[in-house]
Amino acid sequence: MPAVSSYALQWSNVAFSTIAASSLDLFITDGNGSISNSGLPQLSDSQVAELVAQGRRVVGYVNLDPNLGHFGIVAHFADSGWQNSVISQAVDLVRRGYSGVCLTGLSAYNYLPPFYPPGRPTTVFIRQMANEMALFVARIEDAITAVRPNAYVVAFNNPFFGFDLTPDAAGAQAYAAYLDAVDAHLLLGGGTSNYVRTALAGETLLIADLPGSPESYADSWTRGILYTTPNWSFNAFGAFAYPATAGADTLTGGDGPNRIYALDGDDLIDGGAGNDYIDGGAGQDQIFGGAGDDSTDGGDGRDQISGGIGNDFIDGGAEADQMSGGTGDDTFVVDHPGDQIVENAGGGRDVAYARSNYTLGTGVQVEILSAISQDATTAMELIGNALDQQIFGNAGANFIEGGGGADFLSGLLGDDIYVVDSADDGVFENLGAGRDVVYARTSYALNASQEIEVLSTQSHVGASAIDLAGNGFANELYGNEGANVLNGGGGADYLMGFGGADGFAFTAALGGGNVDQIADFVPGIDKILLGSAAFTGLSPGALDAGAFAAGTQAHDADDRIVYDSATGQLFFDSDGNGAGAAVLFATLAAGTNLSASDFFAF
């Protein structure tokens, strides 16, 4: 059987269907009517069997107090006949299929005034009876484990039981037998903080902290389990929460939905199976989520967090943390540029949300890197790695770099800067989303829908030949010292090749405002490249001398390219001096000395 990490008390009429559908792994119910006049609903043996077959524990109440609430005391709990009848009830429960028992009435040793021996101090007698109660519990455990070796024993405990034993070897021996027999201690809130302080380290506490009781997580000094129920009827199911101290704690969850809150100190926390919530608090913590969909917050300090199996949410908190999601679709929150994410190939579809500038480490298999708030206006720097990522900025002026691979990059609002490393990178910006710049380390063409104002090589003094192509929007294209080909596409574009033998290409349909400005054309070195789809009728290759005309209009029928050096305007006339009008498609610096040899048709 796995460790217990979630439970409920059936102290109200909770439907069996609700119980069966819950994630609880321990259910405490009235198996034989031993809590007299309670009116508690009882599970049928077949329902118990169904829950046990699902891997749950179902324990039934067994009352150790013969006086039923101490009104009209008529019997002594240490009477052998009474103890034998109680043991028979407990054995009957486990034979019927129950996982074990929940022992109530342990305080009966403290309510025996008719049996106080004359002349003996009351305290001495109570301590002797406490010893006897401890041994009684041990005898019950011996009897039921003889029938069911892994029988589970819950003690509905008096919080001061440990103090009431005799302070001698006999008391120590009785208490050791008691602790060995009991798997978990059930305490109800409403008293003082001592209510939970009496447990020894390592004991499992099932604590129902009722509304208005003064207990808090900080009061729970044990390494046990703390469960909070929101109402007195106990019909709302909840998860455990582990108490912690300000020191270096070791907190271990069971197999259900734990809530673990650590405090100061360098803690070691293992959530175990189940969907856990873990808060590491201050200190340099080691946190293991285990199996299940866990939510983990490392808090302050340099933490090491491992999500394990499942779809985990991991926030390292302040300072530089190491976070490993394990298998499953994990979500990370990075709060510090020094945070390290560990994700291997095949580990699920993972997302990292950044509160600060962040660069994914080499080989980290995170599919999405995003600003934590896409509405925020704080400028962020987000950089991927050599794998394929989707990277999203926010409404500020972001710097986004794919880092290799085929990346999807979107800065959203704001004046964003992108660096693309692959022709397969996609940069996505909507109209009116700021003045955005793409720096290319390789030849790159904007997609039709990318509203990018500037496309440039990353270094204008570089000598690598990088070709850049715009789209239907008005783009600015900048080359470098290499032999670049700049193609503005549609729209009114600005083209600057810088040094090198550059080609300025025109392939989009002419007219409709599609007039590009060539800022630094050098005759005899650079070329104007004329695409056949836009410049119909031109023979491929170098432009025929007869197809070039200087001036403001074509002079004869075979003139096609008309250049007015006084204004720097460049026209295409599809029918020479015929009736068709010439179409302006580019402007150069006035006075640039062009000739037919500066053009090439393709």
PALUMTI-263032 format. One record per residue (C-alpha): x, y, z; residue in three letters; residue number from 1. Coordinates in steps of 0.1 Angstrom, whole numbers. Layout:
! residues N
REC     X     Y     Z code pos
REC     X     Y     Z  ALA NUM
...
***
This chain:
! residues 602
REC     X     Y     Z code pos
REC     0     0     0  MET   1
REC    13    35    -8  PRO   2
REC    17    61    19  ALA   3
REC   -14    80    29  VAL   4
REC   -16   116    17  SER   5
REC   -53   125    15  SER   6
REC   -83   115    37  TYR   7
REC  -118   124    48  ALA   8
REC  -139   117    78  LEU   9
REC  -174   105    71  GLN  10
REC  -191   126    96  TRP  11
REC  -219   137    73  SER  12
REC  -240   120    46  ASN  13
REC  -215   120    18  VAL  14
REC  -227   100   -12  ALA  15
REC  -207    69   -21  PHE  16
REC  -204    81   -57  SER  17
REC  -187   113   -44  THR  18
REC  -163    92   -24  ILE  19
REC  -155    68   -52  ALA  20
REC  -149    98   -76  ALA  21
REC  -125   116   -52  SER  22
REC   -87   113   -51  SER  23
REC   -87   104   -14  LEU  24
REC   -66    74    -4  ASP  25
REC   -78    71    32  LEU  26
REC  -115    71    42  PHE  27
REC  -126    69    78  ILE  28
REC  -161    57    84  THR  29
REC  -184    40   109  ASP  30
REC  -181     3    99  GLY  31
REC  -202   -13   127  ASN  32
REC  -221    14   144  GLY  33
REC  -196    17   172  SER  34
REC  -201    54   175  ILE  35
REC  -235    51   191  SER  36
REC  -263    76   183  ASN  37
REC  -242    93   157  SER  38
REC  -265    87   128  GLY  39
REC  -235    82   106  LEU  40
REC  -241    66    73  PRO  41
REC  -224    33    68  GLN  42
REC  -208    19    37  LEU  43
REC  -218   -16    26  SER  44
REC  -191   -42    25  ASP  45
REC  -193   -43   -13  SER  46
REC  -186    -5   -14  GLN  47
REC  -157   -10    10  VAL  48
REC  -144   -37   -13  ALA  49
REC  -147   -15   -43  GLU  50
REC  -127    13   -27  LEU  51
REC  -100   -11   -15  VAL  52
REC   -97   -26   -50  ALA  53
REC   -90     9   -62  GLN  54
REC   -60    11   -39  GLY  55
REC   -76    31   -11  ARG  56
REC   -77    24    26  ARG  57
REC  -110    22    44  VAL  58
REC  -109    21    81  VAL  59
REC  -139    17   105  GLY  60
REC  -144    33   139  TYR  61
REC  -139    11   169  VAL  62
REC  -147    26   203  ASN  63
REC  -125    18   232  LEU  64
REC  -146    37   258  ASP  65
REC  -173    15   274  PRO  66
REC  -190    45   289  ASN  67
REC  -202    62   257  LEU  68
REC  -192    97   264  GLY  69
REC  -185    94   301  HIS  70
REC  -221   100   313  PHE  71
REC  -231    74   339  GLY  72
REC  -199    56   341  ILE  73
REC  -206    19   346  VAL  74
REC  -175     0   333  ALA  75
REC  -137     1   332  HIS  76
REC  -120     1   298  PHE  77
REC   -93   -22   312  ALA  78
REC  -119   -49   320  ASP  79
REC  -108   -81   301  SER  80
REC  -143   -88   289  GLY  81
REC  -147   -54   275  TRP  82
REC  -113   -55   258  GLN  83
REC  -120   -89   242  ASN  84
REC  -153   -75   228  SER  85
REC  -135   -45   213  VAL  86
REC  -108   -67   198  ILE  87
REC  -136   -89   183  SER  88
REC  -152   -58   167  GLN  89
REC  -118   -48   152  ALA  90
REC  -111   -83   139  VAL  91
REC  -146   -85   124  ASP  92
REC  -140   -53   104  LEU  93
REC  -108   -65    88  VAL  94
REC  -123   -99    80  ARG  95
REC  -152   -81    62  ARG  96
REC  -126   -64    40  GLY  97
REC  -118   -31    58  TYR  98
REC   -82   -20    56  SER  99
REC   -80   -14    93  GLY 100
REC   -95     5   122  VAL 101
REC   -98    40   136  CYS 102
REC   -96    37   174  LEU 103
REC  -117    62   193  THR 104
REC  -122    68   230  GLY 105
REC   -86    66   239  LEU 106
REC   -92    93   265  SER 107
REC  -112    68   286  ALA 108
REC   -82    63   309  TYR 109
REC   -87    99   321  ASN 110
REC  -124    96   330  TYR 111
REC  -125    69   357  LEU 112
REC  -133    86   391  PRO 113
REC  -154    57   404  PRO 114
REC  -124    35   400  PHE 115
REC   -98    57   417  TYR 116
REC   -82    36   445  PRO 117
REC   -85    52   479  PRO 118
REC   -54    69   492  GLY 119
REC   -35    68   459  ARG 120
REC   -28   102   441  PRO 121
REC   -51   107   412  THR 122
REC   -22   116   389  THR 123
REC    -4    83   396  VAL 124
REC   -36    63   388  PHE 125
REC   -42    82   356  ILE 126
REC    -7    75   344  ARG 127
REC   -11    38   352  GLN 128
REC   -43    38   332  MET 129
REC   -26    56   303  ALA 130
REC     0    28   302  ASN 131
REC   -28     3   301  GLU 132
REC   -45    22   273  MET 133
REC   -13    22   253  ALA 134
REC    -9   -16   257  LEU 135
REC   -46   -21   248  PHE 136
REC   -40    -4   215  VAL 137
REC   -10   -26   209  ALA 138
REC   -31   -57   216  ARG 139
REC   -57   -46   191  ILE 140
REC   -30   -41   164  GLU 141
REC   -16   -75   171  ASP 142
REC   -50   -91   167  ALA 143
REC   -60   -74   134  ILE 144
REC   -25   -78   118  THR 145
REC   -28  -116   125  ALA 146
REC   -58  -115   101  VAL 147
REC   -46   -88    77  ARG 148
REC    -8   -83    80  PRO 149
REC    -9   -48    66  ASN 150
REC   -39   -36    86  ALA 151
REC   -39     2    91  TYR 152
REC   -44    17   125  VAL 153
REC   -55    52   131  VAL 154
REC   -57    65   167  ALA 155
REC   -83    92   173  PHE 156
REC   -60   106   199  ASN 157
REC   -59   125   231  ASN 158
REC   -34   153   224  PRO 159
REC   -18   149   259  PHE 160
REC   -16   112   258  PHE 161
REC    22   112   257  GLY 162
REC    24   134   288  PHE 163
REC     1   112   308  ASP 164
REC    21    80   307  LEU 165
REC    42    71   337  THR 166
REC    76    88   335  PRO 167
REC    95    55   339  ASP 168
REC   106    24   320  ALA 169
REC    71     9   321  ALA 170
REC    57    41   305  GLY 171
REC    84    43   279  ALA 172
REC    78     6   270  GLN 173
REC    41    11   268  ALA 174
REC    44    42   246  TYR 175
REC    69    25   223  ALA 176
REC    44    -4   218  ALA 177
REC    17    21   212  TYR 178
REC    37    41   186  LEU 179
REC    47     9   169  ASP 180
REC    10    -2   166  ALA 181
REC    -4    31   153  VAL 182
REC     1    42   117  ASP 183
REC   -15    77   119  ALA 184
REC   -28   100   146  HIS 185
REC   -61   118   140  LEU 186
REC   -64   151   159  LEU 187
REC   -92   176   157  LEU 188
REC   -85   213   160  GLY 189
REC  -102   237   183  GLY 190
REC   -77   235   212  GLY 191
REC   -43   251   218  THR 192
REC   -12   248   196  SER 193
REC     0   221   220  ASN 194
REC   -26   200   203  TYR 195
REC    -2   193   175  VAL 196
REC    31   197   193  ARG 197
REC    29   165   212  THR 198
REC    36   142   183  ALA 199
REC    71   128   179  LEU 200
REC    91   136   148  ALA 201
REC    83   110   121  GLY 202
REC    47   104   132  GLU 203
REC    19   108   107  THR 204
REC    -7   133   118  LEU 205
REC   -41   135   103  LEU 206
REC   -51   169   116  ILE 207
REC   -85   184   109  ALA 208
REC   -81   221   115  ASP 209
REC  -116   235   121  LEU 210
REC  -127   271   116  PRO 211
REC  -118   293   144  GLY 212
REC   -91   270   159  SER 213
REC   -58   287   167  PRO 214
REC   -35   261   151  GLU 215
REC   -13   271   123  SER 216
REC    13   254   101  TYR 217
REC    41   269   121  ALA 218
REC    27   253   153  ASP 219
REC    31   218   138  SER 220
REC    65   207   149  TRP 221
REC    61   171   137  THR 222
REC    71   159   103  ARG 223
REC    36   146    99  GLY 224
REC     7   155    77  ILE 225
REC   -16   184    81  LEU 226
REC   -51   184    65  TYR 227
REC   -74   213    66  THR 228
REC  -111   209    62  THR 229
REC  -131   241    56  PRO 230
REC  -163   232    76  ASN 231
REC  -175   213   106  TRP 232
REC  -195   188    86  SER 233
REC  -163   172    71  PHE 234
REC  -180   168    37  ASN 235
REC  -155   189    18  ALA 236
REC  -125   170     6  PHE 237
REC   -91   187     8  GLY 238
REC   -54   179     5  ALA 239
REC   -27   175    31  PHE 240
REC    -3   203    40  ALA 241
REC    30   195    56  TYR 242
REC    40   216    85  PRO 243
REC    76   228    87  ALA 244
REC   101   246   109  THR 245
REC   126   274   103  ALA 246
REC   154   248   102  GLY 247
REC   165   224    75  ALA 248
REC   135   201    73  ASP 249
REC   129   168    54  THR 250
REC    93   168    43  LEU 251
REC    79   138    24  THR 252
REC    45   135     9  GLY 253
REC    24   104     3  GLY 254
REC     6    93   -28  ASP 255
REC   -22   119   -29  GLY 256
REC   -25   156   -33  PRO 257
REC    -2   171    -7  ASN 258
REC     2   208     2  ARG 259
REC    37   213    16  ILE 260
REC    48   246    30  TYR 261
REC    85   249    40  ALA 262
REC    98   278    60  LEU 263
REC   134   290    63  ASP 264
REC   162   266    61  GLY 265
REC   177   244    34  ASP 266
REC   149   219    31  ASP 267
REC   147   185    13  LEU 268
REC   111   181     1  ILE 269
REC    96   151   -18  ASP 270
REC    60   155   -28  GLY 271
REC    56   118   -37  GLY 272
REC    29   107   -61  ALA 273
REC    -3   128   -66  GLY 274
REC    -9   164   -77  ASN 275
REC    11   183   -51  ASP 276
REC    16   220   -42  TYR 277
REC    50   227   -28  ILE 278
REC    63   260   -14  ASP 279
REC   100   258    -6  GLY 280
REC   101   291    14  GLY 281
REC   134   307    20  ALA 282
REC   167   287    19  GLY 283
REC   185   266    -7  GLN 284
REC   160   238   -11  ASP 285
REC   160   205   -29  GLN 286
REC   124   198   -41  ILE 287
REC   112   166   -59  PHE 288
REC    76   167   -71  GLY 289
REC    74   130   -79  GLY 290
REC    47   116  -100  ALA 291
REC    16   137  -106  GLY 292
REC     8   172  -119  ASP 293
REC    27   192   -93  ASP 294
REC    29   230   -87  SER 295
REC    61   241   -71  THR 296
REC    74   275   -59  ASP 297
REC   110   274   -48  GLY 298
REC   107   307   -29  GLY 299
REC   139   326   -20  ASP 300
REC   173   310   -23  GLY 301
REC   191   289   -49  ARG 302
REC   168   259   -53  ASP 303
REC   171   226   -72  GLN 304
REC   136   216   -83  ILE 305
REC   127   184  -102  SER 306
REC    91   180  -113  GLY 307
REC    93   143  -121  GLY 308
REC    65   125  -140  ILE 309
REC    35   146  -149  GLY 310
REC    26   180  -162  ASN 311
REC    43   202  -137  ASP 312
REC    43   239  -130  PHE 313
REC    77   250  -116  ILE 314
REC    86   285  -104  ASP 315
REC   121   287   -90  GLY 316
REC   114   320   -72  GLY 317
REC   141   345   -65  ALA 318
REC   178   339   -72  GLU 319
REC   193   315   -97  ALA 320
REC   176   281   -96  ASP 321
REC   179   248  -114  GLN 322
REC   146   234  -126  MET 323
REC   140   201  -143  SER 324
REC   105   192  -155  GLY 325
REC   111   155  -162  GLY 326
REC    85   139  -184  THR 327
REC    52   155  -192  GLY 328
REC    41   189  -205  ASP 329
REC    58   212  -180  ASP 330
REC    56   249  -174  THR 331
REC    85   269  -160  PHE 332
REC    87   304  -146  VAL 333
REC   121   320  -147  VAL 334
REC   127   349  -123  ASP 335
REC   164   353  -127  HIS 336
REC   187   353  -158  PRO 337
REC   208   326  -141  GLY 338
REC   179   302  -138  ASP 339
REC   188   268  -155  GLN 340
REC   161   247  -171  ILE 341
REC   168   210  -177  VAL 342
REC   146   194  -204  GLU 343
REC   156   166  -226  ASN 344
REC   142   155  -260  ALA 345
REC   110   136  -256  GLY 346
REC   102   152  -223  GLY 347
REC    68   167  -235  GLY 348
REC    58   201  -248  ARG 349
REC    73   225  -224  ASP 350
REC    68   263  -218  VAL 351
REC    90   288  -200  ALA 352
REC    76   321  -189  TYR 353
REC   102   348  -182  ALA 354
REC    99   376  -157  ARG 355
REC   134   388  -167  SER 356
REC   158   386  -196  ASN 357
REC   164   350  -204  TYR 358
REC   184   327  -227  THR 359
REC   177   290  -231  LEU 360
REC   206   268  -224  GLY 361
REC   223   246  -250  THR 362
REC   202   215  -257  GLY 363
REC   173   225  -235  VAL 364
REC   142   211  -251  GLN 365
REC   117   239  -243  VAL 366
REC    92   245  -271  GLU 367
REC    78   279  -260  ILE 368
REC    97   308  -244  LEU 369
REC    75   338  -235  SER 370
REC    73   369  -214  ALA 371
REC    52   360  -184  ILE 372
REC    28   389  -191  SER 373
REC    22   397  -227  GLN 374
REC     5   429  -217  ASP 375
REC    35   443  -197  ALA 376
REC    56   471  -212  THR 377
REC    89   462  -196  THR 378
REC   115   456  -223  ALA 379
REC   127   420  -224  MET 380
REC   155   401  -240  GLU 381
REC   145   365  -249  LEU 382
REC   169   341  -267  ILE 383
REC   163   306  -278  GLY 384
REC   188   278  -287  ASN 385
REC   197   256  -316  ALA 386
REC   163   238  -314  LEU 387
REC   130   249  -327  ASP 388
REC   111   273  -304  GLN 389
REC    82   297  -303  GLN 390
REC    92   329  -286  ILE 391
REC    67   356  -275  PHE 392
REC    75   390  -261  GLY 393
REC    52   416  -246  ASN 394
REC    39   451  -252  ALA 395
REC    74   466  -246  GLY 396
REC   104   470  -268  ALA 397
REC   118   434  -269  ASN 398
REC   149   418  -282  PHE 399
REC   141   383  -295  ILE 400
REC   166   359  -310  GLU 401
REC   157   324  -322  GLY 402
REC   193   311  -317  GLY 403
REC   192   285  -345  GLY 404
REC   165   260  -356  GLY 405
REC   132   269  -373  ALA 406
REC   118   294  -348  ASP 407
REC    85   313  -345  PHE 408
REC    92   348  -332  LEU 409
REC    65   373  -321  SER 410
REC    73   404  -302  GLY 411
REC    37   415  -300  LEU 412
REC    33   453  -293  LEU 413
REC    62   476  -290  GLY 414
REC    93   485  -311  ASP 415
REC   109   450  -312  ASP 416
REC   142   438  -325  ILE 417
REC   147   403  -339  TYR 418
REC   177   383  -348  VAL 419
REC   171   354  -373  VAL 420
REC   196   326  -377  ASP 421
REC   177   305  -402  SER 422
REC   158   311  -434  ALA 423
REC   131   290  -417  ASP 424
REC   126   314  -389  ASP 425
REC    92   331  -389  GLY 426
REC    88   366  -375  VAL 427
REC    52   377  -369  PHE 428
REC    42   413  -363  GLU 429
REC     7   428  -369  ASN 430
REC     0   461  -384  LEU 431
REC     4   490  -360  GLY 432
REC    24   469  -335  ALA 433
REC    54   492  -333  GLY 434
REC    85   499  -354  ARG 435
REC   101   465  -357  ASP 436
REC   136   455  -369  VAL 437
REC   148   421  -381  VAL 438
REC   186   415  -382  TYR 439
REC   195   385  -403  ALA 440
REC   226   363  -400  ARG 441
REC   216   345  -431  THR 442
REC   197   351  -463  SER 443
REC   161   359  -453  TYR 444
REC   127   367  -468  ALA 445
REC    98   382  -449  LEU 446
REC    65   364  -451  ASN 447
REC    36   382  -468  ALA 448
REC    19   389  -434  SER 449
REC    50   402  -415  GLN 450
REC    46   439  -407  GLU 451
REC    83   445  -403  ILE 452
REC    96   480  -409  GLU 453
REC   133   472  -412  VAL 454
REC   152   441  -425  LEU 455
REC   189   442  -422  SER 456
REC   221   422  -420  THR 457
REC   232   420  -384  GLN 458
REC   265   436  -393  SER 459
REC   268   462  -420  HIS 460
REC   306   457  -422  VAL 461
REC   304   419  -426  GLY 462
REC   315   405  -460  ALA 463
REC   292   375  -462  SER 464
REC   268   376  -491  ALA 465
REC   233   378  -475  ILE 466
REC   202   382  -496  ASP 467
REC   172   400  -482  LEU 468
REC   136   402  -494  ALA 469
REC   108   423  -482  GLY 470
REC    70   418  -487  ASN 471
REC    40   439  -496  GLY 472
REC    45   464  -468  PHE 473
REC    69   494  -470  ALA 474
REC   102   479  -458  ASN 475
REC   137   492  -452  GLU 476
REC   164   468  -464  LEU 477
REC   201   471  -455  TYR 478
REC   229   449  -467  GLY 479
REC   266   447  -458  ASN 480
REC   300   448  -474  GLU 481
REC   293   416  -493  GLY 482
REC   275   410  -526  ALA 483
REC   239   412  -514  ASN 484
REC   207   409  -534  VAL 485
REC   180   432  -519  LEU 486
REC   144   427  -531  ASN 487
REC   119   451  -516  GLY 488
REC    89   432  -529  GLY 489
REC    57   452  -530  GLY 490
REC    53   486  -513  GLY 491
REC    75   517  -512  ALA 492
REC   108   503  -500  ASP 493
REC   141   518  -490  TYR 494
REC   171   498  -502  LEU 495
REC   207   503  -491  MET 496
REC   234   478  -501  GLY 497
REC   264   493  -484  PHE 498
REC   297   480  -500  GLY 499
REC   301   451  -523  GLY 500
REC   286   443  -557  ALA 501
REC   249   444  -548  ASP 502
REC   219   435  -568  GLY 503
REC   186   455  -563  PHE 504
REC   158   432  -575  ALA 505
REC   123   441  -587  PHE 506
REC    99   412  -590  THR 507
REC    65   424  -577  ALA 508
REC    38   439  -599  ALA 509
REC    45   475  -608  LEU 510
REC    23   504  -600  GLY 511
REC     0   512  -571  GLY 512
REC    27   529  -551  GLY 513
REC    53   502  -555  ASN 514
REC    82   525  -560  VAL 515
REC   115   517  -542  ASP 516
REC   143   541  -533  GLN 517
REC   178   528  -540  ILE 518
REC   200   548  -516  ALA 519
REC   236   539  -527  ASP 520
REC   237   525  -562  PHE 521
REC   272   524  -577  VAL 522
REC   272   522  -615  PRO 523
REC   295   496  -630  GLY 524
REC   295   476  -597  ILE 525
REC   259   472  -586  ASP 526
REC   231   458  -607  LYS 527
REC   194   465  -610  ILE 528
REC   177   431  -615  LEU 529
REC   145   430  -635  LEU 530
REC   121   400  -629  GLY 531
REC   103   387  -659  SER 532
REC    69   386  -642  ALA 533
REC    70   424  -637  ALA 534
REC    91   434  -667  PHE 535
REC    74   416  -696  THR 536
REC    91   414  -730  GLY 537
REC   127   417  -718  LEU 538
REC   151   391  -730  SER 539
REC   169   373  -701  PRO 540
REC   204   385  -694  GLY 541
REC   221   418  -697  ALA 542
REC   198   446  -709  LEU 543
REC   201   454  -746  ASP 544
REC   215   488  -752  ALA 545
REC   186   496  -774  GLY 546
REC   161   489  -746  ALA 547
REC   176   518  -724  PHE 548
REC   166   554  -729  ALA 549
REC   178   585  -710  ALA 550
REC   154   612  -704  GLY 551
REC   117   615  -693  THR 552
REC   102   592  -720  GLN 553
REC   108   565  -745  ALA 554
REC   122   575  -779  HIS 555
REC   114   545  -800  ASP 556
REC    94   513  -800  ALA 557
REC   121   491  -784  ASP 558
REC   128   514  -754  ASP 559
REC   118   497  -722  ARG 560
REC   138   512  -693  ILE 561
REC   136   550  -691  VAL 562
REC   159   569  -667  TYR 563
REC   157   606  -659  ASP 564
REC   191   614  -643  SER 565
REC   179   649  -633  ALA 566
REC   154   634  -609  THR 567
REC   168   599  -604  GLY 568
REC   135   584  -615  GLN 569
REC   135   550  -632  LEU 570
REC   105   539  -654  PHE 571
REC    94   508  -672  PHE 572
REC    76   514  -705  ASP 573
REC    62   481  -719  SER 574
REC    55   494  -754  ASP 575
REC    82   520  -759  GLY 576
REC    70   551  -776  ASN 577
REC    35   536  -780  GLY 578
REC     3   547  -764  ALA 579
REC    10   530  -731  GLY 580
REC    23   551  -702  ALA 581
REC    56   544  -685  ALA 582
REC    54   532  -649  VAL 583
REC    77   546  -622  LEU 584
REC    93   518  -602  PHE 585
REC   124   532  -585  ALA 586
REC   143   563  -577  THR 587
REC   181   568  -573  LEU 588
REC   202   597  -563  ALA 589
REC   198   625  -588  ALA 590
REC   227   626  -613  GLY 591
REC   236   589  -609  THR 592
REC   251   579  -643  ASN 593
REC   232   548  -653  LEU 594
REC   236   528  -685  SER 595
REC   221   496  -700  ALA 596
REC   250   476  -685  SER 597
REC   237   484  -650  ASP 598
REC   206   462  -657  PHE 599
REC   201   425  -658  PHE 600
REC   168   407  -667  ALA 601
REC   159   373  -653  PHE 602
***
